Amino acid sequence: MNANHDGLRFWLALPALSFLSYAALTFEIALTRIFSVMLNYHFVFAVVSAALLGLGLGVMQLRKWQGARAASAVRSSAAIFALLMAGTVVAIIGAPAIEGGGFWLYLVLAILPFCAAGLAISGIFQEFASRSAFAYGADLLGAAIGALTIVPLLDVFGGVNAVFFAASVASVGALLLGIARGRFPVFATVACLAVVASFGALSGLRVQLAVPVTNDPDKDMYQMLSNPAFKAKIIESRWSSFGRTDVVKSERMPNELELFVDGAAGSTMYNSAAVLNDPHEMEHLTLHFGEYFPFLFLKDDEKRNALVIGPGGGRDVVVALLGGVKSITAVEVNPDVVKIVKDYKDFNGGIYSGDPRVTPVVAEGRNFVRNSTSRYDLLMLSLPVTKSLRSIEGFALTENYLFTVEAFQDYLDHLSTNGRIVIVEHGEVPIYKLISIALKAFARRGIS
């Protein structure tokens, strides 16, 4: 009978281990999306460090406990892990009100759930050390399913609700561990059920806890929202595995909406009809925005078609249309941006959905070019860069693959006989880099 009981505990512990492993990986990835919105892109790497540190601390703590105390700690830690995941994300979102040292507070809060996960997972391995191959398989299975499902999970539920889903999965694992032992604290049962109920309510009602952009002057959206002169506000937010895309409206610029991804990489969506009738807007696009400059010199047969990489809200497309381009292929990597521009067709005049001259494509620009069989009179790239490229000292480690020698070779291969590449960059240093790349690309073709 005792052997049967041990067997039952083992076969209940295996799915519990898979659930805990799944929850840990899902929580880690979802947290990177939340950190990317609140902080900056490079802080997401801190989540990986926090996860490893937390898991290690949990294992160290288990080493101090033996016997019944360790078994009880494993059961409780699994339930605490589920609770801490849900509680941590709420605490992190609310933490910006605390001045000073905000990032370190976020990091400490992020470590705590992983400590509980490390203790629970290592406890299962320790208890069934003689059958560790099965336990290892269950652990990998949970992580593998997490890796496969996190993208659709983020697309459907968003970053915050993905965490609550992970917490509900962990709570099921905690319940299985309690059943396996035949003794489960009442508080742990209630805690697990509360997490499941919370996720059900959040996902069913599609309640989105607002993830703020912290007071970082490097965040484009923070600069706009915090400047009283703009009188700006977020009118819509959409989560996906790509990030959070926000639509921001400013009373100062009634004919424009700004689109931001994770609070940065802003792009403008114009009210096309209003822009065409507004001399100030027209002057800005045709005289003050460098991308229009080449059109002052192009003949009709030199602008028959254009490939726009990274059009965002459609400013580059508007510029090309004003310049007289007859056929435009606009390749945007973020599907949410394309959907938003299509959904706001009454505002922008249907630039991505009603204009026969424009064909929007959701794809990565470099990959699209390489696989295209078409040739273009114009290949346009206006600030299609990642935030990492703005760091001068980081060029060697944070390459933008739209701007490499090989990329230029691809672009040149897809230009018509009199084709041009038009690039708008952030400043002098990136321009120097582009000139160097272009010269090397031509040199490979035997052009001095």
Secondary structure, 3 states (H helix, E strand, C coil): CHHHHHHHHHHHHHHHHHHHHHHHHHHHHHHHHHHHHHCCHHHHHHHHHHHHHHHHHHHHHHHCCCHHHHHHHHHHHHHHHHHHHHHHHHHHHHHHHCCCCHHHHHHHHHHHHHHHHHHHHHHHHHHCHHHHHHHHHHHHHHHHHHHHHHHHHHHHHHHHHHHHHHHHHHHHHHHHHHHHHCCCCHHHHHHHHHHHHHHHHHHHHCCCCCCCCCCCCCCHHHHHHHCCCCCEEEEEEEEECCEEEEEEEECCCCCEEEEEECCEEEEEEECHHHHHCCHHHHHHHHHHCHHHHHHHCCCHHHCCEEEEECCCCCHHHHHHHHCCCCEEEEEECCHHHHHHHHHCHHHHCCCCCCCCCEEEEECCHHHHHHHCCCCEEEEEEECCCCHHHHCHHHCCCCCCCCCCHHHHHHHHHCEEEEEEEEEECCCHHHHHHHHHHHHHHHHHCCCC
